[in-house]
Amino acid sequence: MALLLKGAHVVDPIVGIDEICDILVRDGRVVEVGNAIDLPEKLLVKDCSGKYLIPGMVDVHVHFRDPGQEYKEDIVSGMRAAAHGGFTGVVPMANTKPVIDDGAMIEYVLEKCAYEPGRTRVYPLGACTKGLKGTQLAEMGDMVAAGAVAFSDDGRGIQDGGMMRRVMDYAKMFGKPVMSHCQMEDIVGPGVVNEGVVSTRLGLAGWPAVGEEVQIARDIELARLTGCHIHIQHLTTAHAVEIVSQAKEEGVPVTCEVTPHHLFLSEDDIDKETYDTSLKMNPPLRTKADTLALQEALVDGRIDMVATDHAPHAAHEKALEFNLAPFGTTGLETALGLLLTKLVLPGKMSWQRLVEVTSIKPRELIGAGLARIEPGGLADYTVIDPRIEWEVREEEFESKSHNCAFTGYKLTGRATDVFTEGYASMEDGKVLFS
C-alpha cells in the first residue's frame, strides 16, 4: 500500500525544498516528490492542504521514569506523549531506578518500546558512571553493543574532572557524544531558584548561574583535550551561550540545547502568592535578559537545538512546598506549540530554522539519520497546522503526569499528524498506538 501526502507546504532545508507539493511514500521511503505524480492503483491519500510538513522531530532529552517510577511515566505513555507533541523520536535519560548503566538495561528499554512502523522511535542512552555516582565508569562498551546512541549522567553533573575525562576518552573511542548536565554542586549548594533579586524576595535558596557556567567551561576544555563530542544540556544563561560560541569558533567539538521553559519563562514568573512548583526546574529559570539572549541565540544558530527535558512527576509530589517538591516540568506536548506561537508565527524564526533545531541537529547529534524529503528518504514526518488555536489543558495530555509549566497558556499551531516509516503514529490529533 502506497501513501500520498497531498498539498502540504513541505520544508526541508537539507534538500532545499520550501513549497507546496505532494509526497508519495511506499515501504517506509519516499518514492516521489512533486505535483504530477503517477499514482499506483492501491493508494491511501492524506489531504494536508493548509498544513506544513517537515522531517520528523526528535527530542534528545526526555525522562520516561521506566524502570522504577512508572507511576510518573512509562516508556509507552512517554512515546504517546511524544507522538501527541509531533515527535517521531526521543532519547530517554538514564536516571531511572535502577540506572541504565549496562547493556542489559539498554536491551530492557528496546524491548519495552518494541519499535515497529507507526510507533515513536526510542533511541536509548546509557549512563556515564555506575549508578550516576560519578566515581566508576559504567559499562560503556557493553551499552554501545546493545544499541546506546550516547552517554549522560543527566540529573547530576559529573563533579570529578578526572572521571569526566575518562568518560570522554571512552566515548570518543566508541564514536558517541557525551551529553553533560553542567552543575557544580559545591557552588550550587542547596539552591532551588536563580540566585538574585527574586530568590531574595521569595526567601528561597539561590542557585548561582556560575555553578552551570564553570562546568560548561571545564567540559569544553576536556573536549578540546580528548576530541570527544561534548553536548551541553539545557543551558540557561547568556554567558553560557558566549562560552559555547567561543569554543565552536576555536574548533572544539561542542553542541548545545535549550529547553522551551528556559526560552519562554524566567524567574519573574515565580510569584510569592502561589510559589508554583511547576516552575521549579533543574537548572532553574534565569533572568528575563537571559531568556531573550537564549531566543536570539537559537534563531541565529549559536544554540544548536531545542530539547524539552520532559520531566514528569505525580501530582502529590509537586504538591509539596517549594523547597521539597521535585524539579522539572513536562514538555513533549507543548514544545512545538510554544516555538510556533512565540517565534515562528511572529516571524522571529523561519520554518527552515525550526526544522534545523527540532529535526536536523538532533538527528545529527545521535546519528539517527536524516529524514530527507527526497526519493529514497526515510518517511518520518511531522505535519503541522499553523492555524489551530488551542489552550494547554491537563485533560488533553497523553503523559501520565500533568506538571506542566505552561498549563492554561493559549497557543497557535500544533502537530495534527505524525508518520514513522510512512505509517501514522498520530492522525488528526489522535495517537493511534498503545
C-alpha positions as CSV (number, residue, x, y, z in Angstrom):
1,M,0.0,0.0,0.0
2,A,1.3,3.4,-1.0
3,L,0.6,6.7,0.8
4,L,0.1,10.1,-0.9
5,L,0.6,13.1,1.3
6,K,-1.2,15.8,-0.7
7,G,-0.9,19.5,-0.9
8,A,1.3,20.2,2.1
9,H,3.8,23.1,2.4
10,V,6.9,21.0,2.5
11,V,10.0,22.4,4.2
12,D,13.4,20.6,4.3
13,P,16.4,22.9,4.1
14,I,18.8,19.9,3.6
15,V,17.3,19.3,0.1
16,G,16.4,22.9,-0.5
17,I,12.6,22.4,-0.6
18,D,10.1,25.0,0.6
19,E,6.9,24.8,-1.4
20,I,3.5,23.2,-1.7
21,C,3.7,19.7,-3.2
22,D,2.7,16.1,-2.9
23,I,4.8,13.2,-1.4
24,L,4.4,9.6,-2.5
25,V,5.6,7.0,0.1
26,R,5.9,3.3,-0.2
27,D,7.6,0.8,2.1
28,G,8.7,3.5,4.5
29,R,10.6,5.5,1.9
30,V,9.9,8.5,-0.3
31,V,9.2,7.4,-3.9
32,E,8.5,10.8,-5.5
33,V,8.1,14.5,-4.6
34,G,6.2,16.8,-6.9
35,N,2.7,17.8,-8.3
36,A,2.2,15.4,-11.2
37,I,2.8,12.1,-9.6
38,D,1.9,8.9,-11.5
39,L,-0.3,7.3,-8.9
40,P,-0.4,3.5,-8.2
41,E,-3.8,1.7,-8.0
42,K,-3.8,1.0,-4.3
43,L,-3.3,4.3,-2.6
44,L,-4.1,5.9,0.7
45,V,-4.4,9.6,0.3
46,K,-3.9,12.1,3.2
47,D,-5.0,15.7,2.4
48,C,-2.5,18.1,4.0
49,S,-3.8,21.3,2.5
50,G,-3.1,24.4,4.6
51,K,-0.5,22.5,6.7
52,Y,3.2,22.3,6.8
53,L,5.1,19.0,6.5
54,I,8.6,18.8,8.0
55,P,11.1,16.0,8.6
56,G,10.1,14.2,11.8
57,M,11.1,16.0,15.0
58,V,13.4,14.3,17.5
59,D,13.8,15.2,21.2
60,V,17.2,14.3,22.6
61,H,16.4,14.9,26.2
62,V,13.4,13.2,27.9
63,H,12.7,11.4,31.2
64,F,10.4,8.3,31.0
65,R,10.9,7.1,34.6
66,D,10.9,3.5,33.4
67,P,12.1,1.3,35.1
68,G,11.3,2.1,38.7
69,Q,8.9,5.0,38.7
70,E,6.3,4.0,36.2
71,Y,3.5,5.8,38.1
72,K,5.0,9.1,36.8
73,E,5.6,7.9,33.2
74,D,6.5,4.6,31.5
75,I,8.1,4.1,28.1
76,V,4.8,3.6,26.2
77,S,3.0,6.6,27.8
78,G,6.1,8.7,27.1
79,M,6.1,7.5,23.4
80,R,2.4,8.5,23.2
81,A,3.1,11.9,24.7
82,A,5.9,12.4,22.2
83,A,3.7,11.5,19.2
84,H,1.0,13.8,20.5
85,G,3.5,16.6,20.6
86,G,4.7,15.9,17.0
87,F,7.9,14.0,17.7
88,T,8.9,10.9,15.8
89,G,11.8,10.0,18.1
90,V,13.1,10.5,21.6
91,V,16.2,9.9,23.7
92,P,15.3,8.9,27.3
93,M,17.8,9.7,30.0
94,A,19.4,7.1,32.1
95,N,18.5,8.3,35.6
96,T,15.9,5.6,36.2
97,K,15.7,3.2,39.2
98,P,17.8,1.1,38.5
99,V,20.0,3.3,36.4
100,I,20.5,2.4,32.8
101,D,24.2,1.7,33.1
102,D,24.8,-1.6,31.4
103,G,23.9,-3.5,28.2
104,A,21.0,-5.4,29.8
105,M,19.3,-2.2,30.8
106,I,19.7,-0.8,27.2
107,E,18.1,-4.1,26.0
108,Y,15.2,-3.6,28.5
109,V,14.4,-0.2,27.0
110,L,14.5,-1.5,23.5
111,E,12.3,-4.5,24.3
112,K,9.8,-2.3,26.3
113,C,9.4,0.1,23.4
114,A,9.2,-2.7,20.8
115,Y,9.6,-0.4,17.7
116,E,7.5,-1.0,14.7
117,P,6.4,1.4,11.9
118,G,3.8,3.8,13.3
119,R,5.3,4.0,16.8
120,T,7.6,6.6,18.2
121,R,11.3,5.7,17.8
122,V,13.2,5.4,21.1
123,Y,16.9,5.9,20.9
124,P,18.4,4.5,24.2
125,L,21.1,6.4,26.1
126,G,23.4,5.0,28.8
127,A,24.8,6.5,31.9
128,C,28.4,7.7,32.0
129,T,29.1,6.3,35.5
130,K,27.7,3.4,37.5
131,G,24.6,4.4,39.4
132,L,25.2,8.1,38.4
133,K,27.6,8.3,41.3
134,G,30.4,9.8,39.3
135,T,33.0,7.5,40.7
136,Q,33.3,4.5,38.4
137,L,32.8,4.1,34.7
138,A,29.6,2.5,33.5
139,E,29.7,-0.5,31.1
140,M,30.0,1.9,28.1
141,G,31.2,-0.7,25.5
142,D,28.5,-3.1,26.6
143,M,25.9,-0.5,26.2
144,V,27.1,0.6,22.7
145,A,27.0,-3.1,21.6
146,A,23.4,-3.2,22.9
147,G,22.4,0.0,21.0
148,A,23.2,3.0,23.1
149,V,23.4,6.2,21.0
150,A,25.1,8.5,23.6
151,F,26.0,8.8,27.2
152,S,24.8,11.1,30.0
153,D,24.6,11.3,33.8
154,D,21.8,13.8,33.4
155,G,20.2,14.7,36.7
156,R,23.6,15.3,38.1
157,G,26.8,16.8,36.8
158,I,29.9,14.7,37.0
159,Q,31.8,16.5,39.7
160,D,35.3,14.9,39.3
161,G,37.2,16.3,36.3
162,G,39.4,13.2,36.1
163,M,36.3,11.0,35.9
164,M,34.8,13.2,33.2
165,R,38.0,12.9,31.2
166,R,37.9,9.1,31.4
167,V,34.2,9.1,30.3
168,M,35.1,11.3,27.3
169,D,38.1,9.2,26.4
170,Y,35.9,6.1,26.2
171,A,33.0,7.8,24.5
172,K,35.4,9.1,21.8
173,M,36.7,5.6,21.3
174,F,33.2,4.4,20.5
175,G,32.3,7.5,18.4
176,K,29.5,8.6,20.8
177,P,28.7,12.0,22.2
178,V,28.7,12.8,25.9
179,M,25.7,14.9,27.0
180,S,26.6,16.9,30.0
181,H,24.4,18.2,32.8
182,C,26.5,21.1,33.9
183,Q,26.1,21.8,37.6
184,M,29.0,22.2,40.1
185,E,27.3,21.0,43.3
186,D,29.9,22.8,45.6
187,I,28.9,26.1,44.0
188,V,25.2,25.5,43.6
189,G,24.7,24.1,47.2
190,P,21.0,23.9,48.3
191,G,19.8,26.3,45.6
192,V,16.2,25.9,44.2
193,V,15.8,29.2,42.2
194,N,18.1,31.5,40.4
195,E,20.3,33.5,42.8
196,G,19.5,37.2,42.7
197,V,16.7,39.6,43.4
198,V,13.9,37.1,43.0
199,S,15.5,34.4,45.3
200,T,15.9,37.2,48.0
201,R,12.3,38.4,47.5
202,L,10.9,34.8,47.7
203,G,13.1,33.8,50.6
204,L,14.4,30.7,48.7
205,A,18.0,29.4,48.5
206,G,19.7,30.8,45.4
207,W,21.3,28.8,42.6
208,P,24.1,30.9,41.0
209,A,24.5,30.9,37.3
210,V,28.2,30.4,37.7
211,G,27.6,26.9,39.0
212,E,26.5,26.0,35.5
213,E,29.0,28.1,33.6
214,V,32.1,26.8,35.3
215,Q,31.3,23.2,34.4
216,I,30.5,24.2,30.8
217,A,33.9,25.7,30.5
218,R,35.6,22.7,32.2
219,D,33.8,20.2,29.9
220,I,34.7,22.2,26.8
221,E,38.3,22.1,27.7
222,L,38.1,18.4,28.3
223,A,36.5,18.1,24.8
224,R,39.4,20.1,23.4
225,L,41.8,17.7,25.1
226,T,40.1,14.4,24.2
227,G,38.5,15.2,20.9
228,C,35.2,13.8,22.2
229,H,32.0,15.5,21.1
230,I,30.5,17.2,24.2
231,H,26.9,18.2,24.1
232,I,25.8,20.8,26.7
233,Q,22.3,20.1,28.0
234,H,19.7,22.7,28.9
235,L,22.0,25.8,29.0
236,T,20.3,28.7,30.6
237,T,22.4,31.9,30.6
238,A,23.6,34.5,28.1
239,H,27.2,33.9,29.3
240,A,26.8,30.1,28.8
241,V,26.0,30.9,25.1
242,E,29.1,33.0,24.9
243,I,31.3,30.2,26.3
244,V,30.0,27.6,23.9
245,S,30.1,30.0,20.9
246,Q,33.7,30.9,21.5
247,A,34.6,27.2,21.7
248,K,32.9,26.5,18.4
249,E,34.9,29.2,16.7
250,E,38.0,27.6,18.0
251,G,37.1,24.2,16.6
252,V,36.1,22.4,19.8
253,P,33.5,19.6,19.1
254,V,30.7,21.0,21.1
255,T,27.0,21.5,20.6
256,C,24.2,22.7,22.9
257,E,20.5,22.6,23.5
258,V,17.9,24.8,25.1
259,T,14.5,24.0,26.6
260,P,11.2,25.7,25.9
261,H,10.8,26.6,29.6
262,H,14.2,28.4,29.6
263,L,13.3,30.1,26.4
264,F,9.9,31.4,27.4
265,L,9.8,31.6,31.2
266,S,12.0,33.5,33.7
267,E,12.5,33.8,37.4
268,D,9.9,36.6,37.4
269,D,7.2,34.1,36.7
270,I,7.6,32.6,40.2
271,D,5.3,34.6,42.4
272,K,5.1,35.0,46.2
273,E,1.4,34.3,46.2
274,T,1.5,30.7,44.8
275,Y,5.1,29.5,44.9
276,D,4.1,27.4,41.9
277,T,6.2,24.2,42.0
278,S,5.6,23.6,38.3
279,L,8.1,26.4,37.8
280,K,10.8,24.6,39.9
281,M,13.4,23.5,37.3
282,N,16.9,22.0,37.3
283,P,18.7,24.2,36.2
284,P,16.4,27.0,37.4
285,L,14.6,29.6,35.4
286,R,17.0,32.6,34.9
287,T,16.5,36.3,34.3
288,K,14.4,37.9,31.6
289,A,17.6,39.1,29.9
290,D,18.8,35.5,29.8
291,T,15.6,34.3,28.1
292,L,15.8,36.9,25.4
293,A,19.5,36.1,24.9
294,L,18.6,32.4,24.5
295,Q,15.9,33.2,22.0
296,E,18.3,35.3,19.9
297,A,21.0,32.6,20.0
298,L,18.5,29.9,19.0
299,V,17.4,31.9,16.0
300,D,20.9,32.9,14.8
301,G,22.4,29.4,15.2
302,R,24.6,29.7,18.2
303,I,22.3,27.3,20.0
304,D,22.0,24.1,18.0
305,M,18.7,22.5,19.0
306,V,15.6,22.5,21.2
307,A,15.2,19.6,23.7
308,T,12.3,19.5,26.2
309,D,13.9,17.9,29.3
310,H,10.4,16.3,29.7
311,A,10.3,15.6,33.4
312,P,7.0,14.1,34.6
313,H,6.1,13.9,38.3
314,A,3.0,12.8,40.2
315,A,0.6,15.4,41.5
316,H,1.2,14.6,45.1
317,E,5.0,15.2,44.6
318,K,4.6,18.6,43.1
319,A,2.0,19.5,45.8
320,L,4.8,19.7,48.4
321,E,6.2,23.0,49.5
322,F,8.7,24.6,47.0
323,N,11.9,23.5,48.8
324,L,10.8,19.9,48.9
325,A,9.0,19.4,45.6
326,P,11.0,17.7,42.8
327,F,12.5,19.7,39.9
328,G,11.0,19.6,36.4
329,T,8.1,20.1,34.0
330,T,6.6,18.1,31.3
331,G,7.3,19.4,27.8
332,L,6.8,17.0,25.0
333,E,3.2,18.0,24.3
334,T,3.7,21.8,24.4
335,A,7.2,22.4,22.9
336,L,6.1,22.7,19.2
337,G,3.1,24.9,20.0
338,L,5.4,27.3,22.0
339,L,8.0,27.5,19.3
340,L,5.3,28.3,16.7
341,T,3.5,30.8,18.9
342,K,6.5,32.6,20.3
343,L,9.0,32.5,17.4
344,V,7.9,31.1,14.1
345,L,4.4,32.7,13.5
346,P,5.5,36.2,14.7
347,G,8.3,36.0,12.1
348,K,11.2,35.9,14.5
349,M,12.4,32.4,13.4
350,S,11.9,30.8,9.9
351,W,10.3,27.5,9.2
352,Q,13.7,26.3,7.9
353,R,15.3,27.1,11.2
354,L,12.5,25.3,13.1
355,V,13.4,22.2,11.1
356,E,17.1,22.6,11.9
357,V,16.6,22.9,15.7
358,T,13.9,20.2,16.0
359,S,14.9,17.6,13.4
360,I,18.2,18.0,11.6
361,K,20.6,18.9,14.5
362,P,19.1,16.4,17.0
363,R,19.3,13.6,14.4
364,E,22.9,14.5,13.6
365,L,23.8,14.5,17.3
366,I,22.7,10.9,17.9
367,G,23.5,9.6,14.4
368,A,19.8,8.8,13.7
369,G,19.9,9.6,10.0
370,L,18.2,12.5,8.4
371,A,14.6,12.2,7.2
372,R,15.3,13.8,3.9
373,I,12.2,14.7,1.8
374,E,13.5,13.3,-1.5
375,P,13.3,10.0,-3.3
376,G,14.8,7.3,-1.1
377,G,14.5,9.4,2.1
378,L,13.1,8.0,5.3
379,A,9.4,8.7,5.6
380,D,9.4,10.1,9.2
381,Y,7.3,13.3,9.1
382,T,5.6,15.8,11.4
383,V,2.5,17.5,9.9
384,I,1.6,20.9,11.4
385,D,-1.5,23.0,11.2
386,P,-0.3,26.6,11.9
387,R,-3.9,27.9,12.2
388,I,-5.1,25.8,15.2
389,E,-5.7,27.9,18.3
390,W,-5.7,25.8,21.5
391,E,-5.3,26.0,25.3
392,V,-2.9,23.8,27.2
393,R,-5.1,21.6,29.3
394,E,-4.2,18.7,31.6
395,E,-7.1,16.6,30.4
396,E,-5.6,16.5,26.9
397,F,-2.2,15.2,27.9
398,E,-1.1,11.7,26.8
399,S,1.6,11.8,29.5
400,K,0.7,10.2,32.8
401,S,1.8,13.4,34.7
402,H,0.4,16.9,34.4
403,N,3.1,19.0,36.0
404,C,3.3,21.4,33.1
405,A,4.7,24.9,33.5
406,F,2.5,26.1,30.6
407,T,-0.9,24.9,31.7
408,G,-3.5,27.5,30.7
409,Y,-1.4,29.1,28.0
410,K,-3.2,29.8,24.8
411,L,-1.1,28.7,21.8
412,T,-1.4,28.8,18.0
413,G,-0.2,25.9,15.8
414,R,0.3,22.2,16.6
415,A,1.0,18.9,15.1
416,T,-2.0,17.1,13.6
417,D,-0.3,14.0,12.1
418,V,2.9,12.1,12.7
419,F,4.4,9.4,10.5
420,T,7.2,6.9,11.1
421,E,8.3,4.9,8.1
422,G,5.1,6.1,6.3
423,Y,2.7,4.8,9.0
424,A,0.7,7.1,11.1
425,S,1.6,7.5,14.8
426,M,-1.0,10.2,15.1
427,E,-3.8,11.1,12.8
428,D,-6.0,14.2,13.1
429,G,-4.7,14.8,16.6
430,K,-5.4,11.2,17.8
431,V,-2.5,9.0,18.8
432,L,-3.0,5.6,17.2
433,F,-0.8,3.2,19.1
434,S,-0.8,1.8,22.6
